[in-house]
């Protein structure tokens, strides 16, 4: 078995893109997204409008993961054209380059490290810290991790977290967050003005709400699942965090395509330079990646992930509200 830094080094040959393939997947995915989005806006039949809006919402997820790969420099590095189209896409998705790169790079460097993991990811506290927190702090923490909040990722993660909060925190560094908000409002207003209220409510909001919900949940479940491990700074290591604190999302092949293989998240965290289309190849090549901690999109697994609230270092597992109440730590 290959372990530690040797395993990271062993994946390096796979951190090489096929430039033509990267362009093919990027251009074809953008073409499908734009076609479905525009069709939803233009078509008058409500069933078709809903259908193409739903397709656009799913394709938003795929293109977002490709955008995420570009910012990791896994694909199309040093391409001015790629940077231009992805910069516009980042504005459209309310995830402009400056804040996404800063928060997501931090997340990769501190994945599932206690006391550092709330930057670029959902906050996680230990049982003792939760007990010490004020009622307001406890409720705010639980609100951020609540299923409704996560499913309204469009509002809480993207509009507020990525744009409003980042711009207010540092207007000079995150000026593009304000541009993203202006772009988003302008797009919605234009669709309403030229194509009417049904197009605004269906063609504009449904894709945004879908991407926000799916994207936020995937990000949550990748690091909040039964069996996840969290470490303090002294015991944390990059490779162990990839294998023990990052799940593999079991999906149908169509779902893997729609999510651009982000389900192979343990491999992505081992080496973020591996292009999304090579992750299945790495999975097949290394037995070290073939017995990961898993979750899925089945209702029982989604519910199991949502129940997890606080890290209990004594039991070495995440516990839920029921156990917190039984221990007298929350009422």
PyMOL commands that set and color helices and strands:
alter all, ss='L'
color gray80, all
select helices_A, chain A and resi 4-10+12-14+19-42+46-71+80-92+97-109+127-132+135-144+147-151+153-169+175-195+197-221+238-244+253-258+265-270+276-285+287-289+299-306+321-326
alter helices_A, ss='H'
color red, helices_A
select strands_A, chain A and resi 248-250+294-296+310-312+317-319
alter strands_A, ss='S'
color yellow, strands_A
deselect
rebuild
show_as cartoon
